Amino acid sequence: MTDYKDTLNLPNTDFPMKGNLANREPEMLAHWEAIGLYRQMREAGVRTAFERLYWDDVEKRPGVYDWSKTDATVERCLAADIKVLMRVGDDAPQFFPDDWYMRDARGTLWRNHNGYGGDDWYTLLSPWCVEAQIAEREFLLKCIDRYAGRTVQLYAGGPHGGEVILPGMIPCYCDEHIHTHPHLVSASADNTTV
């Protein structure tokens, strides 16, 4: 096997060029804890943090949930007296039957699909498949049961964020495809705008 490492023209940097997030994340979190990052954010005036809960990160296999990553983020925010605005339901798991997923006009299945271009990949359930909508609603209800409260407010993500509003969720619209940066408008429970 040919080693192309020496044929690449990469810049010399003071930081590692390898992503390696799975190994580096615990180090970063420990560093943030050591410097009191969340406390510093609160002291700098941050009152609300945005968290995105990806369905496929939480439910890797049918009925098997791992909430630990999101739990830890929420706990760190709440310990620093920072409210959390959480977008839930993006990127459905890929283990459902094909007819549960959205298809574009060409018939392309939106399972890990680059539908909008750019670097984003999507797995979207079909709004016309009853079983898919029931599964999504059940997942959203699990999120509400776990996180909803005055310090954590949830809204639905997906292709048309804000159209799915269940008790315990706030009305919200987020369109990431209009501008380079997400535009977020939310009427939170205490009548403030985030």
Solvent accessible surface area in square Angstrom, and as a share of the most:
residue,aa,sasa,rsa
1,M,244,1.09
2,T,88,0.51
3,D,108,0.56
4,Y,139,0.53
5,K,153,0.65
6,D,134,0.69
7,T,101,0.59
8,L,109,0.54
9,N,153,0.78
10,L,111,0.55
11,P,84,0.53
12,N,159,0.81
13,T,52,0.30
14,D,155,0.80
15,F,128,0.53
16,P,78,0.49
17,M,108,0.48
18,K,144,0.61
19,G,58,0.56
20,N,57,0.29
21,L,103,0.51
22,A,92,0.72
23,N,97,0.50
24,R,81,0.29
25,E,50,0.22
26,P,83,0.52
27,E,112,0.50
28,M,58,0.26
29,L,45,0.23
30,A,62,0.48
31,H,103,0.46
32,W,83,0.29
33,E,122,0.55
34,A,86,0.67
35,I,68,0.35
36,G,17,0.17
37,L,45,0.23
38,Y,32,0.12
39,R,126,0.46
40,Q,75,0.34
41,M,53,0.24
42,R,66,0.24
43,E,121,0.54
44,A,88,0.68
45,G,41,0.40
46,V,52,0.30
47,R,124,0.45
48,T,46,0.27
49,A,20,0.15
50,F,98,0.41
51,E,31,0.14
52,R,64,0.23
53,L,2,0.01
54,Y,70,0.27
55,W,4,0.01
56,D,39,0.20
57,D,65,0.34
58,V,5,0.03
59,E,12,0.05
60,K,134,0.57
61,R,149,0.54
62,P,92,0.58
63,G,52,0.50
64,V,68,0.39
65,Y,67,0.26
66,D,83,0.43
67,W,28,0.10
68,S,68,0.44
69,K,130,0.55
70,T,10,0.06
71,D,30,0.16
72,A,34,0.26
73,T,26,0.15
74,V,9,0.05
75,E,113,0.51
76,R,52,0.19
77,C,3,0.02
78,L,69,0.34
79,A,94,0.73
80,A,16,0.13
81,D,92,0.48
82,I,2,0.01
83,K,66,0.28
84,V,2,0.01
85,L,4,0.02
86,M,0,0.00
87,R,13,0.05
88,V,0,0.00
89,G,7,0.07
90,D,8,0.04
91,D,26,0.13
92,A,3,0.03
93,P,2,0.01
94,Q,82,0.36
95,F,68,0.28
96,F,27,0.11
97,P,71,0.45
98,D,70,0.36
99,D,103,0.53
100,W,43,0.15
101,Y,5,0.02
102,M,26,0.12
103,R,122,0.44
104,D,32,0.17
105,A,114,0.88
106,R,194,0.71
107,G,35,0.34
108,T,51,0.30
109,L,40,0.20
110,W,25,0.09
111,R,67,0.25
112,N,81,0.42
113,H,29,0.13
114,N,40,0.21
115,G,29,0.28
116,Y,100,0.38
117,G,33,0.31
118,G,69,0.66
119,D,134,0.70
120,D,76,0.39
121,W,141,0.49
122,Y,29,0.11
123,T,5,0.03
124,L,8,0.04
125,L,15,0.08
126,S,11,0.07
127,P,66,0.41
128,W,202,0.71
129,C,15,0.09
130,V,104,0.60
131,E,95,0.42
132,A,0,0.00
133,Q,56,0.25
134,I,92,0.47
135,A,17,0.13
136,E,28,0.13
137,R,119,0.44
138,E,96,0.43
139,F,3,0.01
140,L,1,0.01
141,L,76,0.38
142,K,82,0.35
143,C,0,0.00
144,I,19,0.10
145,D,125,0.65
146,R,115,0.42
147,Y,16,0.06
148,A,39,0.30
149,G,44,0.42
150,R,152,0.55
151,T,64,0.37
152,V,6,0.04
153,Q,17,0.08
154,L,0,0.00
155,Y,0,0.00
156,A,4,0.03
157,G,8,0.07
158,G,14,0.13
159,P,50,0.31
160,H,104,0.46
161,G,4,0.04
162,G,13,0.12
163,E,132,0.59
164,V,41,0.24
165,I,88,0.45
166,L,12,0.06
167,P,119,0.75
168,G,46,0.44
169,M,16,0.07
170,I,18,0.09
171,P,76,0.48
172,C,11,0.07
173,Y,108,0.41
174,C,9,0.05
175,D,26,0.14
176,E,39,0.18
177,H,92,0.41
178,I,105,0.53
179,H,109,0.49
180,T,129,0.75
181,H,139,0.62
182,P,83,0.52
183,H,88,0.39
184,L,47,0.23
185,V,76,0.44
186,S,2,0.02
187,A,64,0.49
188,S,10,0.06
189,A,59,0.46
190,D,52,0.27
191,N,142,0.73
192,T,72,0.42
193,T,109,0.63
194,V,66,0.38
